[in-house]
C-alpha cells in the first residue's frame, strides 16, 4: 500500500515541476567560442536551477565551426527538453538548431546554407576543401540521425555537390524557408512568436531570460576577427620599439597592456590556457635570444615564429590564418610609421625615445679611421645605439649582443656608414 506521505511528496514534486520556467538562451550574432562558453554555462545553470526546459533563441549568420560544435554537443547532452526558436539559422547556426529536440520556425525565417567558407585578407572568400566539408557533413548527419530529421537534407545544407530536386541545384548549399523546413521535417512547426512556440511545444509559458554576462560580451569583443589581431600587432610593436630605446617606458607598457588584453578574451572563455600563453611567451623569448645573443637569423628565430604561430592557431582555430595575416600587416605598417615619423614628433620627447634621440650622433665624418678604436657606449645598444670615441659621438650597432650604457666597446668593422662594435671585457 502506498503511503500517504509518498503520494503527497509526489504531488508536491509535480506541482513544482509544473511551475518551473522555460530558460531562454540567446544565440545571436556571430557564433564564436565566447558564445559557446555562455551557452554551456547557461545549460548547466538551467539544469541546476530546475528549469522545465531550455529554449534556444537563434538569430545568427553563422560563425566558427568549432564553436558551433561545442554548442551542438552541449545541447545534445543536456537532460532538459530543448526547443530551438529560429529567426534565422544560417551556416553554423543551422547545426545548433538541428541539435534541439524540437525546432520552431518564426515568420520569414530560414535555415541552412552551411557550406564552410575560408576567409583570407588577400582573396575572396572560398569554399573549404573537400576534407573539411566531409567532416562537417558527417557532423550534420550525426545530429540529424540523433534527432530523427532527414539526413540527406541536413547533408545538403553543407555539401553543394548534393542536389535536392526543386530546392537546391548542384553547386549551391541547401537553404529552406520556414514553410519548407516544416513540410520536409527539418523543423517541427511554424510559430508566430516565442510565446506561441512555447505553447505549441508544450513548454512552460513562464520564461527566464539568461542574459549574456558582461565577461562574455567583453571576451567576444576582444577575440573578434579584427580586434584580436590589432591587439596582437600593437603588443609586439610596443615591445619592438621598447627594445630599441633606452630604459623601460611607455612603448613597453602599452605593448604589455595590448598583449594582456589579447589573451584576456581567450582566458575568460577558455580559448586560451596555460599552453597557449606559454607558447607565445616562449616564442617572444626565442626571438629576443635571436636578436641579442645570436648573430644572424637561425634556429632560435624560426622556433620563435613557430611557437607564436602555434599559440595563435590553438587560440583561434580555423580563423588563425586571418588573425595572423591581419596582425602581420598591421604590425608592418605600424613599424614603418613609428620609425619614420615618431622621432620627429613633439610627443616623442615625452616618451622614452627622448634619450635615444638626444644622444644621436651629429652628421658623420669619415668613419674608416675608427676601425679598432675603443670607446664608451653612451646609450644601450639593442643592438643599435650611440657610442663616444674621444670627442666623437657615432651611431653604432653591436655584433649581436645587448650592450648596456657605459660599457667599453671596440670597433671591429666599418662598412660604409655602418660601424660594428663589440663589448670589451675587463
MARLUMMI-397296 format. One record per residue (C-alpha): y, x, z; residue in one letter. Coordinates in Angstrom, 3 decimals, m for minus. Layout:
// MARLUMMI-397296
+----------+----------+----------+----+
:    north :     east :       up : aa :
+----------+----------+----------+----+
:        Y :        X :        Z :  A :
...
+----------+----------+----------+----+
This chain:
// MARLUMMI-397296
+----------+----------+----------+----+
:    north :     east :       up : aa :
+----------+----------+----------+----+
:    0.000 :    0.000 :    0.000 :  X :
:    3.397 :    1.321 :   m0.992 :  X :
:    5.634 :    1.911 :    1.971 :  X :
:    8.993 :    0.035 :    2.008 :  X :
:   10.798 :    3.322 :    2.678 :  X :
:    9.442 :    4.819 :   m0.562 :  X :
:   10.491 :    1.728 :   m2.516 :  X :
:   13.985 :    1.929 :   m1.039 :  X :
:   14.266 :    5.656 :   m1.882 :  X :
:   13.164 :    4.974 :   m5.438 :  X :
:   15.713 :    2.186 :   m5.848 :  X :
:   18.465 :    4.415 :   m4.469 :  X :
:   17.447 :    7.103 :   m6.959 :  X :
:   17.570 :    4.649 :   m9.871 :  X :
:   20.960 :    3.365 :   m8.754 :  X :
:   22.309 :    6.889 :   m8.546 :  X :
:   20.946 :    7.745 :  m11.998 :  X :
:   22.434 :    4.581 :  m13.473 :  X :
:   25.847 :    5.526 :  m12.086 :  X :
:   25.648 :    9.130 :  m13.321 :  X :
:   28.132 :   10.091 :  m16.027 :  X :
:   27.740 :   11.485 :  m19.511 :  X :
:   29.156 :   15.011 :  m19.630 :  X :
:   31.188 :   15.780 :  m22.777 :  X :
:   31.103 :   19.348 :  m24.118 :  X :
:   33.742 :   20.254 :  m26.702 :  X :
:   32.639 :   22.309 :  m29.713 :  X :
:   35.883 :   22.619 :  m31.637 :  X :
:   37.427 :   25.266 :  m33.859 :  X :
:   35.673 :   28.416 :  m34.985 :  X :
:   32.290 :   28.984 :  m33.371 :  X :
:   32.237 :   32.310 :  m31.545 :  X :
:   30.488 :   33.947 :  m28.624 :  X :
:   33.076 :   32.874 :  m26.022 :  X :
:   32.481 :   29.273 :  m27.133 :  X :
:   28.730 :   29.847 :  m26.823 :  X :
:   29.220 :   31.092 :  m23.267 :  X :
:   31.249 :   27.947 :  m22.464 :  X :
:   28.510 :   25.642 :  m23.831 :  X :
:   25.767 :   27.478 :  m21.943 :  X :
:   27.719 :   27.243 :  m18.687 :  X :
:   28.565 :   23.574 :  m19.335 :  X :
:   24.909 :   22.641 :  m19.840 :  X :
:   23.922 :   24.391 :  m16.615 :  X :
:   26.718 :   22.626 :  m14.749 :  X :
:   25.770 :   19.226 :  m16.187 :  X :
:   22.178 :   19.660 :  m15.049 :  X :
:   23.225 :   20.934 :  m11.619 :  X :
:   25.622 :   18.030 :  m11.032 :  X :
:   23.126 :   15.378 :  m12.115 :  X :
:   24.625 :   14.234 :  m15.406 :  X :
:   22.729 :   11.403 :  m17.097 :  X :
:   23.183 :   13.102 :  m20.474 :  X :
:   25.248 :   15.626 :  m22.450 :  X :
:   27.486 :   14.715 :  m25.380 :  X :
:   28.378 :   17.447 :  m27.869 :  X :
:   31.716 :   16.565 :  m29.461 :  X :
:   31.593 :   18.590 :  m32.705 :  X :
:   34.566 :   19.319 :  m34.954 :  X :
:   34.174 :   22.765 :  m36.482 :  X :
:   34.402 :   24.541 :  m39.855 :  X :
:   31.667 :   26.932 :  m38.710 :  X :
:   31.766 :   30.484 :  m37.442 :  X :
:   29.431 :   33.152 :  m36.173 :  X :
:   25.748 :   32.547 :  m36.839 :  X :
:   24.587 :   34.411 :  m33.722 :  X :
:   26.878 :   32.279 :  m31.541 :  X :
:   25.613 :   29.084 :  m33.177 :  X :
:   22.033 :   30.160 :  m32.500 :  X :
:   22.880 :   30.722 :  m28.834 :  X :
:   24.305 :   27.217 :  m28.588 :  X :
:   21.387 :   25.704 :  m30.510 :  X :
:   18.832 :   27.337 :  m28.217 :  X :
:   20.708 :   26.160 :  m25.118 :  X :
:   20.820 :   22.566 :  m26.400 :  X :
:   17.135 :   22.597 :  m27.314 :  X :
:   16.156 :   23.928 :  m23.895 :  X :
:   18.199 :   21.642 :  m21.654 :  X :
:   16.110 :   18.936 :  m19.964 :  X :
:   19.001 :   16.463 :  m20.213 :  X :
:   19.265 :   13.890 :  m23.035 :  X :
:   21.639 :   15.206 :  m25.711 :  X :
:   23.853 :   13.414 :  m28.227 :  X :
:   25.918 :   15.088 :  m30.951 :  X :
:   29.002 :   13.115 :  m31.955 :  X :
:   30.100 :   14.604 :  m35.275 :  X :
:   33.659 :   14.577 :  m36.526 :  X :
:   32.896 :   17.499 :  m38.824 :  X :
:   29.931 :   19.862 :  m38.593 :  X :
:   30.088 :   22.459 :  m41.325 :  X :
:   28.140 :   25.693 :  m41.567 :  X :
:   27.078 :   26.886 :  m38.092 :  X :
:   28.250 :   23.553 :  m36.681 :  X :
:   25.508 :   21.780 :  m38.628 :  X :
:   22.841 :   23.787 :  m36.813 :  X :
:   24.304 :   22.767 :  m33.448 :  X :
:   24.465 :   19.087 :  m34.420 :  X :
:   20.850 :   19.061 :  m35.617 :  X :
:   19.780 :   20.566 :  m32.281 :  X :
:   20.716 :   17.420 :  m30.345 :  X :
:   18.170 :   14.657 :  m29.728 :  X :
:   20.494 :   12.076 :  m31.314 :  X :
:   23.248 :   12.547 :  m33.904 :  X :
:   26.125 :   10.090 :  m34.351 :  X :
:   28.487 :   10.345 :  m37.333 :  X :
:   32.117 :    9.273 :  m36.917 :  X :
:   34.103 :    7.651 :  m39.775 :  X :
:   34.898 :   10.169 :  m42.532 :  X :
:   32.679 :   12.852 :  m41.036 :  X :
:   30.477 :   15.305 :  m42.940 :  X :
:   27.651 :   17.677 :  m42.092 :  X :
:   26.165 :   20.647 :  m43.947 :  X :
:   27.491 :   23.492 :  m46.157 :  X :
:   25.734 :   26.092 :  m44.014 :  X :
:   25.414 :   28.893 :  m46.598 :  X :
:   26.125 :   32.143 :  m44.679 :  X :
:   29.159 :   33.999 :  m46.033 :  X :
:   30.056 :   37.693 :  m45.854 :  X :
:   33.774 :   38.344 :  m45.463 :  X :
:   35.375 :   41.768 :  m46.011 :  X :
:   39.052 :   42.764 :  m46.132 :  X :
:   38.855 :   44.050 :  m49.714 :  X :
:   36.728 :   41.461 :  m51.550 :  X :
:   36.448 :   37.719 :  m51.926 :  X :
:   34.004 :   36.002 :  m49.538 :  X :
:   30.488 :   36.121 :  m50.960 :  X :
:   27.122 :   34.640 :  m50.049 :  X :
:   24.947 :   36.714 :  m47.730 :  X :
:   21.853 :   38.424 :  m49.130 :  X :
:   18.602 :   36.517 :  m49.558 :  X :
:   17.039 :   38.103 :  m46.484 :  X :
:   19.761 :   36.717 :  m44.210 :  X :
:   19.713 :   33.324 :  m45.951 :  X :
:   15.938 :   33.152 :  m45.484 :  X :
:   16.239 :   33.919 :  m41.762 :  X :
:   18.893 :   31.257 :  m41.213 :  X :
:   16.943 :   28.761 :  m43.309 :  X :
:   13.966 :   29.371 :  m41.035 :  X :
:   16.107 :   28.544 :  m38.002 :  X :
:   17.326 :   25.284 :  m39.587 :  X :
:   13.717 :   24.424 :  m40.446 :  X :
:   12.535 :   25.065 :  m36.890 :  X :
:   15.319 :   22.926 :  m35.397 :  X :
:   14.667 :   20.090 :  m37.864 :  X :
:   10.960 :   20.144 :  m37.025 :  X :
:   11.711 :   20.146 :  m33.281 :  X :
:   13.944 :   17.057 :  m33.617 :  X :
:   11.910 :   15.227 :  m36.271 :  X :
:   14.536 :   15.460 :  m39.023 :  X :
:   13.975 :   16.041 :  m42.776 :  X :
:   13.087 :   19.728 :  m43.079 :  X :
:   13.898 :   20.063 :  m46.796 :  X :
:   17.391 :   18.618 :  m46.340 :  X :
:   18.054 :   20.944 :  m43.413 :  X :
:   16.972 :   23.928 :  m45.515 :  X :
:   19.101 :   22.764 :  m48.445 :  X :
:   22.192 :   22.994 :  m46.233 :  X :
:   21.590 :   26.760 :  m46.063 :  X :
:   19.909 :   27.694 :  m49.332 :  X :
:   21.802 :   26.866 :  m52.558 :  X :
:   18.625 :   27.504 :  m54.528 :  X :
:   17.126 :   24.271 :  m53.153 :  X :
:   18.128 :   21.403 :  m55.417 :  X :
:   18.343 :   17.895 :  m53.966 :  X :
:   18.450 :   15.341 :  m56.759 :  X :
:   21.618 :   13.277 :  m56.731 :  X :
:   23.076 :   15.160 :  m53.767 :  X :
:   23.265 :   18.892 :  m54.425 :  X :
:   22.786 :   20.791 :  m57.647 :  X :
:   21.291 :   24.257 :  m57.812 :  X :
:   23.774 :   26.839 :  m56.618 :  X :
:   25.549 :   24.706 :  m54.003 :  X :
:   24.511 :   24.110 :  m50.383 :  X :
:   23.937 :   20.509 :  m49.323 :  X :
:   26.735 :   18.568 :  m47.628 :  X :
:   26.250 :   14.956 :  m46.526 :  X :
:   28.723 :   12.205 :  m45.765 :  X :
:   28.254 :   10.079 :  m42.672 :  X :
:   26.549 :    7.259 :  m44.557 :  X :
:   24.210 :    9.585 :  m46.480 :  X :
:   23.303 :   11.540 :  m43.374 :  X :
:   22.209 :    8.333 :  m41.648 :  X :
:   20.460 :    6.972 :  m44.742 :  X :
:   18.384 :   10.148 :  m45.147 :  X :
:   17.536 :   10.543 :  m41.465 :  X :
:   19.626 :   13.656 :  m40.839 :  X :
:   21.733 :   11.587 :  m38.402 :  X :
:   20.681 :    8.579 :  m36.351 :  X :
:   23.624 :    6.208 :  m36.735 :  X :
:   27.321 :    5.857 :  m37.536 :  X :
:   29.738 :    5.149 :  m34.704 :  X :
:   33.348 :    4.006 :  m34.724 :  X :
:   34.293 :    6.079 :  m31.682 :  X :
:   32.933 :    8.135 :  m28.822 :  X :
:   32.544 :    5.013 :  m26.671 :  X :
:   30.679 :    3.261 :  m29.464 :  X :
:   28.409 :    6.303 :  m29.869 :  X :
:   27.621 :    6.331 :  m26.155 :  X :
:   26.745 :    2.642 :  m26.180 :  X :
:   24.505 :    2.876 :  m29.253 :  X :
:   22.736 :    5.973 :  m27.927 :  X :
:   22.105 :    4.376 :  m24.550 :  X :
:   24.257 :    6.892 :  m22.669 :  X :
:   26.349 :    6.132 :  m19.598 :  X :
:   29.790 :    4.834 :  m20.537 :  X :
:   31.479 :    6.846 :  m17.806 :  X :
:   32.284 :   10.340 :  m19.064 :  X :
:   33.204 :   13.686 :  m17.535 :  X :
:   35.083 :   15.955 :  m19.942 :  X :
:   34.203 :   19.606 :  m19.399 :  X :
:   37.391 :   21.414 :  m20.369 :  X :
:   37.165 :   24.885 :  m21.859 :  X :
:   38.005 :   27.287 :  m18.974 :  X :
:   41.098 :   29.478 :  m19.241 :  X :
:   38.982 :   32.627 :  m19.249 :  X :
:   37.136 :   31.348 :  m22.315 :  X :
:   40.393 :   30.497 :  m24.104 :  X :
:   41.713 :   33.986 :  m23.329 :  X :
:   38.442 :   35.562 :  m24.469 :  X :
:   38.483 :   33.578 :  m27.736 :  X :
:   41.990 :   34.865 :  m28.440 :  X :
:   41.211 :   38.489 :  m27.570 :  X :
:   37.968 :   38.539 :  m29.591 :  X :
:   39.310 :   36.694 :  m32.633 :  X :
:   38.850 :   38.283 :  m36.040 :  X :
:   42.383 :   39.650 :  m36.244 :  X :
:   43.476 :   40.209 :  m32.644 :  X :
:   40.473 :   42.364 :  m31.650 :  X :
:   40.825 :   44.968 :  m34.439 :  X :
:   44.581 :   45.240 :  m33.864 :  X :
:   43.971 :   45.903 :  m30.160 :  X :
:   41.347 :   48.493 :  m31.104 :  X :
:   43.714 :   50.195 :  m33.560 :  X :
:   46.630 :   50.189 :  m31.112 :  X :
:   44.420 :   51.612 :  m28.372 :  X :
:   43.189 :   54.503 :  m30.490 :  X :
:   46.660 :   55.088 :  m31.926 :  X :
:   48.199 :   55.292 :  m28.454 :  X :
:   45.620 :   57.863 :  m27.346 :  X :
:   46.103 :   59.925 :  m30.512 :  X :
:   49.869 :   60.039 :  m30.004 :  X :
:   49.300 :   60.983 :  m26.351 :  X :
:   47.041 :   63.879 :  m27.321 :  X :
:   49.808 :   65.393 :  m29.453 :  X :
:   52.567 :   65.060 :  m26.853 :  X :
:   53.002 :   66.880 :  m23.540 :  X :
:   52.082 :   65.262 :  m20.241 :  X :
:   50.850 :   61.697 :  m19.962 :  X :
:   53.245 :   58.843 :  m20.623 :  X :
:   53.938 :   55.583 :  m22.383 :  X :
:   51.734 :   56.063 :  m25.507 :  X :
:   48.675 :   56.802 :  m23.381 :  X :
:   49.323 :   53.899 :  m21.028 :  X :
:   49.813 :   51.487 :  m23.932 :  X :
:   46.650 :   52.799 :  m25.582 :  X :
:   44.575 :   52.308 :  m22.446 :  X :
:   46.033 :   48.811 :  m21.954 :  X :
:   45.165 :   47.823 :  m25.542 :  X :
:   41.598 :   49.115 :  m25.163 :  X :
:   41.248 :   47.327 :  m21.823 :  X :
:   42.266 :   44.051 :  m23.473 :  X :
:   39.919 :   44.785 :  m26.400 :  X :
:   36.941 :   44.995 :  m24.050 :  X :
:   38.150 :   42.323 :  m21.625 :  X :
:   37.438 :   39.457 :  m24.032 :  X :
:   33.886 :   40.637 :  m24.590 :  X :
:   33.190 :   41.318 :  m20.926 :  X :
:   34.479 :   37.867 :  m19.916 :  X :
:   31.870 :   36.174 :  m22.093 :  X :
:   29.013 :   38.665 :  m22.210 :  X :
:   29.747 :   40.019 :  m25.690 :  X :
:   30.366 :   43.476 :  m24.237 :  X :
:   28.448 :   45.037 :  m21.397 :  X :
:   27.821 :   48.465 :  m19.939 :  X :
:   26.109 :   49.680 :  m23.118 :  X :
:   28.957 :   48.749 :  m25.457 :  X :
:   31.663 :   50.204 :  m23.202 :  X :
:   29.630 :   53.370 :  m22.584 :  X :
:   29.054 :   53.924 :  m26.302 :  X :
:   32.745 :   53.502 :  m27.019 :  X :
:   33.851 :   55.924 :  m24.276 :  X :
:   31.181 :   58.416 :  m25.323 :  X :
:   32.476 :   58.217 :  m28.892 :  X :
:   36.030 :   58.941 :  m27.735 :  X :
:   34.786 :   61.881 :  m25.645 :  X :
:   32.870 :   63.354 :  m28.581 :  X :
:   35.913 :   63.095 :  m30.837 :  X :
:   38.014 :   64.890 :  m28.192 :  X :
:   35.411 :   67.639 :  m27.990 :  X :
:   35.549 :   67.965 :  m31.767 :  X :
:   39.366 :   68.074 :  m31.801 :  X :
:   39.965 :   70.542 :  m28.989 :  X :
:   36.835 :   72.557 :  m28.317 :  X :
:   35.012 :   72.924 :  m31.621 :  X :
:   36.938 :   74.119 :  m34.695 :  X :
:   36.378 :   72.150 :  m37.893 :  X :
:   34.524 :   68.868 :  m38.096 :  X :
:   30.813 :   68.676 :  m37.400 :  X :
:   28.073 :   67.050 :  m35.365 :  X :
:   30.250 :   66.016 :  m32.419 :  X :
:   32.812 :   64.276 :  m34.637 :  X :
:   30.173 :   62.435 :  m36.658 :  X :
:   28.337 :   61.400 :  m33.491 :  X :
:   31.636 :   60.146 :  m32.045 :  X :
:   32.304 :   57.898 :  m35.019 :  X :
:   28.697 :   56.641 :  m34.956 :  X :
:   28.954 :   55.791 :  m31.238 :  X :
:   32.232 :   53.899 :  m31.712 :  X :
:   30.787 :   52.076 :  m34.737 :  X :
:   27.673 :   51.118 :  m32.766 :  X :
:   29.833 :   49.750 :  m29.952 :  X :
:   31.800 :   47.596 :  m32.397 :  X :
:   28.619 :   46.363 :  m34.086 :  X :
:   26.921 :   45.420 :  m30.810 :  X :
:   30.052 :   43.533 :  m29.758 :  X :
:   30.876 :   41.699 :  m32.997 :  X :
:   27.562 :   41.498 :  m34.855 :  X :
:   27.950 :   40.241 :  m38.426 :  X :
:   31.749 :   40.466 :  m38.104 :  X :
:   31.703 :   44.152 :  m37.159 :  X :
:   32.452 :   45.368 :  m40.700 :  X :
:   35.529 :   43.175 :  m40.944 :  X :
:   36.750 :   44.142 :  m37.474 :  X :
:   36.206 :   47.851 :  m38.127 :  X :
:   37.902 :   47.738 :  m41.526 :  X :
:   40.985 :   45.952 :  m40.198 :  X :
:   41.168 :   48.420 :  m37.302 :  X :
:   40.976 :   51.419 :  m39.638 :  X :
:   43.658 :   50.089 :  m41.985 :  X :
:   45.937 :   49.104 :  m39.088 :  X :
:   45.427 :   52.447 :  m37.367 :  X :
:   46.118 :   54.446 :  m40.537 :  X :
:   49.343 :   52.570 :  m41.220 :  X :
:   50.330 :   52.991 :  m37.576 :  X :
:   49.755 :   56.755 :  m37.669 :  X :
:   51.930 :   57.143 :  m40.754 :  X :
:   54.733 :   55.106 :  m39.210 :  X :
:   54.551 :   56.846 :  m35.814 :  X :
:   54.564 :   60.425 :  m37.050 :  X :
:   57.061 :   59.786 :  m39.809 :  X :
:   59.643 :   57.587 :  m38.116 :  X :
:   59.232 :   57.583 :  m34.328 :  X :
:   60.616 :   61.102 :  m33.689 :  X :
:   63.843 :   60.070 :  m35.463 :  X :
:   64.491 :   57.019 :  m33.317 :  X :
:   66.592 :   56.816 :  m30.164 :  X :
:   63.690 :   55.078 :  m28.414 :  X :
:   61.556 :   58.181 :  m28.854 :  X :
:   63.704 :   60.058 :  m26.344 :  X :
:   62.690 :   57.577 :  m23.643 :  X :
:   59.024 :   58.398 :  m24.271 :  X :
:   57.038 :   61.489 :  m23.534 :  X :
:   57.711 :   62.621 :  m27.100 :  X :
:   61.105 :   63.807 :  m25.864 :  X :
:   59.708 :   67.061 :  m24.510 :  X :
:   57.919 :   67.892 :  m27.714 :  X :
:   60.935 :   67.049 :  m29.886 :  X :
:   63.276 :   69.036 :  m27.699 :  X :
:   61.075 :   72.109 :  m27.937 :  X :
:   60.637 :   72.106 :  m31.708 :  X :
:   61.360 :   75.396 :  m33.347 :  X :
:   64.546 :   75.896 :  m35.385 :  X :
:   64.335 :   76.460 :  m39.170 :  X :
:   61.712 :   79.111 :  m39.857 :  X :
:   62.386 :   82.708 :  m40.693 :  X :
:   59.758 :   84.771 :  m42.409 :  X :
:   56.589 :   84.489 :  m40.295 :  X :
:   54.400 :   87.275 :  m41.687 :  X :
:   55.545 :   89.897 :  m39.119 :  X :
:   54.254 :   87.623 :  m36.322 :  X :
:   50.579 :   88.304 :  m37.014 :  X :
:   49.160 :   89.955 :  m33.884 :  X :
:   52.243 :   89.142 :  m31.806 :  X :
:   51.853 :   87.998 :  m28.215 :  X :
:   53.971 :   85.165 :  m26.844 :  X :
:   54.043 :   82.185 :  m24.487 :  X :
:   53.230 :   78.538 :  m25.184 :  X :
:   56.331 :   76.511 :  m24.247 :  X :
:   54.552 :   73.181 :  m24.857 :  X :
:   50.941 :   72.164 :  m24.526 :  X :
:   49.043 :   72.995 :  m27.722 :  X :
:   46.945 :   69.863 :  m28.529 :  X :
:   46.274 :   71.783 :  m30.834 :  X :
:   49.821 :   71.763 :  m32.288 :  X :
:   52.887 :   72.736 :  m30.285 :  X :
:   55.533 :   75.403 :  m29.865 :  X :
:   55.368 :   78.998 :  m28.627 :  X :
:   58.010 :   81.633 :  m27.902 :  X :
:   57.745 :   85.178 :  m29.277 :  X :
:   60.595 :   87.217 :  m27.890 :  X :
:   63.695 :   85.188 :  m28.722 :  X :
:   61.980 :   83.148 :  m31.448 :  X :
:   60.524 :   79.669 :  m30.997 :  X :
:   57.796 :   78.974 :  m33.541 :  X :
:   55.712 :   75.880 :  m34.324 :  X :
:   52.092 :   76.929 :  m33.918 :  X :
:   48.591 :   75.488 :  m33.813 :  X :
:   45.736 :   76.723 :  m31.644 :  X :
:   42.403 :   77.737 :  m33.152 :  X :
:   40.831 :   74.521 :  m31.861 :  X :
:   41.026 :   74.600 :  m28.084 :  X :
:   43.599 :   72.964 :  m25.836 :  X :
:   46.160 :   75.490 :  m24.596 :  X :
:   48.318 :   74.426 :  m21.615 :  X :
:   52.039 :   75.089 :  m21.448 :  X :
:   52.872 :   78.542 :  m20.071 :  X :
:   49.712 :   80.243 :  m21.365 :  X :
:   49.850 :   83.628 :  m23.077 :  X :
:   48.886 :   83.358 :  m26.751 :  X :
:   48.275 :   85.813 :  m29.574 :  X :
:   48.914 :   85.104 :  m33.277 :  X :
:   45.619 :   85.532 :  m35.129 :  X :
:   46.542 :   84.143 :  m38.538 :  X :
:   49.648 :   83.389 :  m40.599 :  X :
:   49.172 :   81.290 :  m43.732 :  X :
:   52.494 :   80.309 :  m45.281 :  X :
:   54.188 :   78.087 :  m42.698 :  X :
:   51.009 :   77.765 :  m40.597 :  X :
:   50.788 :   80.001 :  m37.544 :  X :
:   47.453 :   80.006 :  m35.740 :  X :
:   47.239 :   81.322 :  m32.178 :  X :
:   44.542 :   81.945 :  m29.621 :  X :
:   44.877 :   81.889 :  m25.840 :  X :
:   44.839 :   85.344 :  m24.320 :  X :
:   42.517 :   85.635 :  m21.331 :  X :
:   43.514 :   87.612 :  m18.254 :  X :
+----------+----------+----------+----+
